[in-house]
Amino acid sequence: MKDKCGIVGIHSKDSSIDVSSFIYYGLHALQHRGQESAGITTFNSDDMKEGTNGDHNGLNHHCGMGLLVDAFKGDIINELNGEVGIGHVRYSTTGQSKFENSQPFVNIFDDCTIAIAHNGDIINSGQLRRDLMAEGIEFISGADSEILCHLIKKEFSNNHNMIETLGNLSHIIKGSYSLVIMVNGDLYAIRDPAGMKPLALAEKDDIYMVASETVAFDVIGAKFIRDVEPGEIIYFSNNQINSHKISKAYTTENSHCMFEYVYFARPDSIIDGKNVYQVRLNIGRALYNEFQVDTDVVMPVPDSSIPAAIGYSRASGIPYGEGLIKNRYVGRTFIMPTQEERELAVKLKMNPLVSELEGKKIVLIDDSIVRGTTSESLIEVLREVGAKEIHLMIGCPPVIAPCYYGVAMASKDELIAANNSVEEIKEKLGVDSLGYINLDDLVDSIGIPATELCLGCVNEEYPTKIPSDLEAESYYKF
């Protein structure tokens, strides 16, 4: 299960200040949000020649596949000097993992250069793409961002006002999105009307910065100002932060993604006023209050479950320990066809610490179960090294429905909890007991009312109408 992307945008108050390294380090802090590709686009007014939209448009741009350090080898970052810029790290949910889908996506029209980076998914992108193709527009990628570029180009050509263009755009596109958009030397940031994807604002000396998570500010010493509000456009002029609110286009409620708190975000981030680490501690305490078992040790499935395991340990008084050592230098592993290969993939990512597991009764804390294949293989590994009892506690209610808003999880047919009872899942996984946090406790742990959270994957109550022709089985193969 993966989130789509991480985004950064920086505007300098002084044209002599180069923002490229700040963007680079901000993206490093967001690497957990995407490891398939990375990109940075900057604007340098010294390289701008009026009346040109070719080599002298002031734009510097580079994208590459893999981690940030792979995409930006050598001195590439030094070739991206500019006073304004945006950056992106990507994990695909729409569009395949290939270079053409890397971001920021850049386009040139009239006297403008536009670059856009996107976190989220546009649920009506299929229809929008077909409509644009009917108008003669050709696409080079399968990503939503290219659709957004063409829509912005179309709207802006009609009104020549970017704020009006982005406001109109919010009534055309449906789904989840946080965007950073650079038009020539102007930087805009926009968050969808439901606030599904996070976006925050900060300041450091002579720069303003927006990013998916506050950890991107911490790494460069920028001071967090506030979250960008749902349905808000942020733009910068006269060295000031400017704000414009758009109308609630397709939903009247905030719908913050609960998985940001459970799994996606780094624990040292603050999202919509909530400390992610504290939320996960709360989840661990709630699990103990609901499922109290007599064991020797509490252990997490690293890394996202570590705070919840600490919370369970503190509440129960049962010692916290590490039984799985994660190899942080392993990238994505593909689905393996045989049981032997699946176990190998699990061991490659997480190696059991035999001395801490043999003969022990353990509470194992994990953030979620989606298909159940990884959990099953992991439990088998723990059994093989002699764990006496395994009591699996899950910090998210059963995932019973697909996500359409930028979380690549599975189709409903593949979701283990959509097709099995908790007791049946317990038997399939081979654990001594299985406990899921209940929905009310999760909401209380987050500290945001259920009416302001997107919980569609656990209760099938989505914040927007899902297009009738949109099926999860094909949606993630777009």
N, C-alpha and C positions, 0 to 999 in steps of 0.2 A: 504494500500500500504506500503510495507516494503522493506528495503534493506536487503542484505543477512547477512553481518557479519562485525565485527571489528577485526583487528589483531594487535599484538604487537610482536616485537622481540628485544632482548637486548643481547649485547655482552660486557663482562667485559674485560678491559685491564689487570686486576689483578685477578688472580684465587681465591684470598681470599675474594673477594667481592661477596656477595649473591645478585642475581638479581631478586629473586622470588617476593619480595614485590614491587619492581619497576614495574614489569609486572602486578601485581595485581592492583595497583593504576592506571596504564595506562589503563587497561581494564575498570576500574570504569568510567573513563572519556569517554569511548566509549560505555557505556551501552546502549545508545540510538540506536545503530546499531544492537542490538540483545538481546533479553531477554529469549530465549528458553533454552539455555545451555551456559556453560562457561567452559573453560579448560586451564590449564597451564602445559607445559612440560619443564623441565630443565635438564641440563647435569652437573654432578659434577664429575670432574676428580678424586677426592679422593675416589670415590666409584667404580672406573673402574679397572677391572682386565683383563689383556690381555688374549686373547684366549677364552673369554667367551662372549656369547650373550644372557645370561639368566638374573639371578638376579643381577649380578655384571657388568652390562654394563654401569653404570654411569647415567642411565636414571631415573628421577623422574617424575611421571605423575599423574595428577588427572583431571577428568572431572565430571561435575554434571549438573543436569537439573535445569532450572529456572534462576533467577538473580544471579549475582556474589556472593552476600551475602548468598544466599541459597546453591549454589554449593560449597562454601568454608567456611563451618561452623566450629567452633572450631579452633583447631590449625593446620588445614590441610596445610595452607600456610607455616608453619614452617617446614614441612616435605619435602618441595620442594627445598631445598638448592641447588644452582648451580651457576656457573659462566657464563653460557649461557642459554637462554631460549626463549620460544615463548608462546604466549597466544592468546585466541580466545573467542569472544562472538558471538552467532549464532542466526540468524533468518532463517528459512528454506525457500528456493525456490525450490531446488531439494532435495529429501529425506524428509521423514516424521519427525515430531518433536518427536524424541525418543532418548534414551541414545546412541544407537549404532551409530547415526549420529553426535554425539557431537565431537568437535575438541579441540585440535590438534589430528590428526589421526597418530597413531604410528605403525611402522612396523620394524621388525628385519630381516636382511638378511646378509649372509656371516659374515663379522666382523663388520657390520655397524648397527647402530640404526638410523632410520629416523623418524622425526616428522614433520608434515606439517599442516599449518593453511591457510585457503583460504577465500578470499572475492571475490565473483563474480560467474559466471556460465559459464560452458564449454558447448557450444551449440552442439558439436558433441560427448557429453559424452555417449549418447545411443549407438552409433556405436562403440565407443572405448570400452565400457563395453562388448558389444557382442563379439568383437574381442578377448578381454582378456579372456573371459569365454570359447571361442572356444579353447584357448591355455591351458585350464585346471585350470585357476585361479578362486578361489571361493571368493565371496564377503560377507562381514558381514554387510554392510551398504548400504544405497541408496545415499550417498553423493559423490559429484565429487572428494573430497579429497582422497578417497580411490583409485579411478581410477588413480589420479596423483601419488600416492605412488607407485602403481604397475608399472606405466610407467617409473618413475624415477629408480626404482629397475632394471627394464629390460634394460634401456639404460646404467645405471652405470655399470652393470655387463659386458657390452660389451666394455666399454672404460675406466672405472675406473678414470674418470675425471669429477668432478661435474659441472664445468663450461660448458664443452662440452655437458654433459648430459642435462643441463637446456636449452642450445641453441637448441639442437635437439628437446627437448620437445616443445619449442615454435613453431616449424613447424608441430607438431603433433596435438596439441590441438588448438581449435578455440573458441573464445568467450572473456569473460572478466575475468581477474584475477590479483589480487595482492596476492603474496604468501610470507610467511616466512617459511623457511625450515631449520631444524637443522639436520645435519648429524654428529653423535657423538658430538664432541664439536665445530663443525664449523657451523656458521650461514650464511645463504644466504637469500636474499630478491630479488624478481623479480616482475616487473610490465609488464602487457601485452603490445604488440607492439603498440596498439592504445591508451593506457593510460586511459582506460575506468574507472577503479577503482583507487581511490587515494592512494598514498603511499608517506610518507615523512621520512626524515632522521634527526637525532638530536644527540647532544653530551652533556654529563654531567660528569664533573670530569673524572672518570675512566671508563665510560661506553659509548657505542654507542647504539643508539636506532632507530628502524624503527616502524612506526605505520600508521594506516589508516588516522588519522587526527592529526593535530598539538596540539589539546587540550590534547592529551595523554602526550605530552612533558611538557606542562604547569604545570600539576598537580605535577610532580616530580622535576620541575625546570630545565629540560633539555633545551638546546639552539637549536632552529631550525637551521639546516644547509641549506637544500634545499629539493625540491621534488625529488623523484626518477623519472628519465625520462622514458617515454614510451619505452619499449623494453630494459630496463637496468637491469642488474644483479648486485646487491651490495653484496660484501662479505668482511670479515674481516680477516686479517692476519698480523702478526708482529705489532699488535696494530695500524693498519692503515685501513682506508676505501679504498677498491679497487672496481673498476668499470669495467664492461664488457658490451658492447653494442651488442645486437643481431640484426640480419637483420629483416626488416619489413616482417614478415612471411606471413600474410594474409591480410594486409591492408597497404596502404602507407600513410594514414592520421592519425593524432591524433583525437581521438573521446572521449573527456572527457564527462562523464555523466552529463547532465544539471540538473538532479534532485538532485544531490549533493548540488547544490547551491540553488535550489528552496525549498527543503524539507529535505533531509536526514541529511546533515552535521549539527553539532552544529554551531550556529551563531558565536561563538568565534573561529572557525577554519579558517585557511588560506589554500586554496586548489589551487594548480597550480598558485600561486602568487596572487590569488584573495581572498579578505576578504569577507567571507560569509555574515557577518552582513551588510556590505556596499552594497553587491549585492542585498540583500533583501530590504534595504532602497531604492535602485534605482528602484526596481520593484514597490514599493508603489508609488513613484513619477511618474513613467510611467503610472500606472493605473489612477492616478488623471489627468494627461495630456490628457488621452484618454477618461475618463469617469468622468465628473464633475457633481455632483449632490448636491442639496441643502438639507443638513441633519443636525441633531443636534450633532451627535457624530460619530467617527470612532472607530470600535471595531474589534479585531482579533478573529479568531478561534484559541485558544492557542494550542501549544506553537510556532510552526514553523512560523506562520503568524504574530507574534508580530512585528518584524522589518519592514515588509511591511506595516502594519497598521500605524506604527509610521511615515514611509516615506510618506504615503498618507496624514496623519494628518498635517505633517509639510508643505507639498506642498500646501495643501488646506486651511490651517488655521482653519479647523474644529477640535474641541477638540478631543483628544484621550481618550478613556475610556475603562473600562473592563466591559463586560456584561455577560461573561461566566467564571466561576471559575472552573479550571480543578482539578480533583482529581488525584494527581500524584502517588497514591498508588494502582491504579487499573491496573491490567495486561491486557492481551488480552481479548476481549469479542468475543464470537462466534456469528455467524449469527443467529438472532432470527427469528422464523417462523411467529410470529404475529406482527401486528403493535404496539400493547400495549407493547410487550416485546422489540421491537426495540427502542421505546421511552424510556423505562426503562434503556436500555443499554446506550443510549445517556446521560440521566440524571445522570447515575452512573459515567460517565467520566467527564461530564461538566454540572454544575448546573447553571441555569440562575440567575443573580442578578436582581431581580424584580425592585428594586428602580432605577436602571440605564437603564432599558428597557421600562418600562411602559409609553406609550404615546409618545415614542421617534421615530424620523426618524433616522435610522442608516445606515451607510455604514459598511457592514460586509466583512472583508478581509479573504480569505482562500487561501491556496497555490495551491490547485488543486481539481478537481472533477473527480473521477474515475467511479464508478458505479452510484453514486448519491444517494444511499440509506441513508448514514449517513447525507448528506447535507439535504435531504428531512425531515428526522426526526428532525434534529436540527432546521430547519426553523419552523416546527410545534411547537416545544417547545417555540421558541421566540414569535410566534404568540399568544400562549396560555397565556403568561405572559403580553401581551398587547403592544408589539412593533407595532408602528403605520405604519411605512414603513420599508422595508428591501431591501437594494440595495446591492446585492452580487457581489463582485469583486474578480477575480481569478488571482493569480500570475503566472499562467502557461497557455499556449494555450490549447485548447480542446485536451484531450487525446483520440486519435482515433485508436490506434493500440497497441497491446501487446508489452511488453519488453521481450527480450530473453537473457538479459545479467545480471540478478541478481536482478531484481525488480519484486517482486510478486505483480502484480496488478490485472489483469483479462484477460479473453479471449475477443476477439473482440466483440462477441455477447453480452457480459456483460457491455461493455463500453458505457456509456450513450451518449457520444459525437460522437461515431461511428455510432449511429443509430438515432440521433435526431439533429435537427437544434438548434442554440442558443435560438431562440424564443420558440421552443418546450421544451427545458430544463428549461427555465424560467417558463413556465406554469406548468411543472411537479413539480418543486421545490416550487412553490407558492411564488416567490419573486416579488417585484415591478419592479426591473430591474436586469439584469445580464450582467456583462462585463468580458471578458477574455483579458488578455494582449496579444497583437499580437506578432508573432514570432520575428520580427525585433527588437521590443522594449525589448523583453526578452534577445536576444543576446547582444544588446547594454548594458543592465543592468549587465549582467555577465562580459562583457569586453573581451570575447574571440571570435574570428571569428567563424561564423557558420560552416565553413569548418573544424574546430577543435573541434566541439561538437557532441555528439551523441544526435540526436533529433528524433530518429526513432519512438517513441511513439506519437509524435505530427505531423510528416510529412511522416511517413512510409518509410523514406530513411535510411536504416540500414547501419552501417559501414562494415558489413561482409555479405556474402551470407548466408541466412538462409536455413538449410537443408530442403529439400522438405517434408520430413516425420515428421518434427517437428511442432506440433500443440500446441498452447498455452493451449487448453483445457486439454490435457494430460500431457503437459510438467511439470506443477507444481504439478502433482500427481505421479511423477516418483517413 
